[in-house]
Amino acid sequence: MAAAPRKSYPLRADAALMAAMQAWADDELRSVNAQIEYVLRDALRAAGRLSAAPAGAGEAGADEPFLVTRPSSDSEGEDEDLFPIRRAPE
């Protein structure tokens, strides 16, 4: 699938704001750019201002966390538990 065209935009932001965004991006395993885009998209959705679906939204759960199983140590092969992992940005 071809990626949607992207627009570059120089962002001027407070150093403390960017440090917080970097820490959040690191926690989510995203780049700062992807984190800013994620936060903006989420805010636009919440405000009802995002009219078109973002690229890749047609894929099931593109912006949703998914579950990963961790195998247990017992021989029956049952999963010990489930824990949420966020999808890595594309």
C-alpha positions as CSV (number, residue, x, y, z in Angstrom):
1,M,0.0,0.0,0.0
2,A,1.4,3.4,-1.0
3,A,1.9,5.9,1.9
4,A,-0.2,9.0,1.9
5,P,1.7,12.2,1.0
6,R,3.0,13.9,4.0
7,K,3.6,17.6,4.7
8,S,6.6,18.9,6.5
9,Y,6.1,21.6,9.1
10,P,8.7,23.3,11.3
11,L,7.6,23.2,14.9
12,R,8.7,25.6,17.5
13,A,8.1,24.3,21.0
14,D,9.3,24.9,24.5
15,A,12.3,22.7,25.5
16,A,10.5,21.2,28.5
17,L,7.5,20.3,26.2
18,M,9.8,18.6,23.8
19,A,11.6,16.7,26.6
20,A,8.3,15.5,27.9
21,M,7.3,14.5,24.4
22,Q,10.6,12.6,23.9
23,A,10.1,10.7,27.1
24,W,6.5,9.8,26.2
25,A,7.7,8.7,22.7
26,D,10.4,6.6,24.2
27,D,7.9,4.9,26.5
28,E,5.6,4.1,23.5
29,L,8.6,3.0,21.3
30,R,7.8,5.8,18.8
31,S,9.9,8.6,17.3
32,V,9.0,12.1,18.6
33,N,7.5,12.9,15.2
34,A,5.3,9.8,15.3
35,Q,4.3,10.7,18.9
36,I,3.4,14.2,18.0
37,E,1.3,12.9,15.0
38,Y,-0.4,10.4,17.3
39,V,-1.3,13.0,19.9
40,L,-2.6,15.4,17.3
41,R,-4.7,12.7,15.6
42,D,-6.1,11.6,19.0
43,A,-7.0,15.2,20.0
44,L,-8.6,15.8,16.6
45,R,-10.7,12.6,16.9
46,A,-11.7,13.6,20.5
47,A,-12.8,17.0,19.3
48,G,-14.7,15.5,16.3
49,R,-12.6,17.4,13.8
50,L,-11.0,14.5,12.0
51,S,-13.3,13.9,9.1
52,A,-11.1,11.5,7.1
53,A,-9.6,8.2,8.4
54,P,-5.8,8.4,8.6
55,A,-3.7,6.2,6.3
56,G,-3.7,2.6,7.5
57,A,-7.0,3.1,9.5
58,G,-8.6,0.5,7.3
59,E,-6.4,-2.1,8.9
60,A,-8.0,-3.8,12.0
61,G,-6.7,-2.2,15.1
62,A,-4.1,0.1,13.4
63,D,-4.1,2.5,16.3
64,E,-5.2,0.1,19.0
65,P,-3.0,-1.9,21.3
66,F,-2.8,-5.6,20.7
67,L,-2.2,-8.4,23.1
68,V,0.9,-10.5,23.2
69,T,1.1,-13.8,25.0
70,R,4.0,-14.9,27.1
71,P,4.5,-18.6,27.1
72,S,4.4,-20.3,30.5
73,S,7.1,-22.6,31.9
74,D,4.7,-25.6,32.2
75,S,4.8,-28.3,29.7
76,E,1.1,-28.0,28.6
77,G,2.0,-24.9,26.6
78,E,-0.8,-22.7,28.0
79,D,-0.2,-19.0,28.1
80,E,0.7,-17.7,31.5
81,D,-0.9,-14.2,31.0
82,L,-1.6,-11.5,28.5
83,F,-0.1,-8.1,28.5
84,P,-0.8,-5.1,26.1
85,I,1.8,-3.9,23.7
86,R,1.3,-0.8,21.5
87,R,1.9,-1.2,17.8
88,A,5.1,0.3,16.6
89,P,4.6,3.2,14.2
90,E,4.9,2.4,10.5
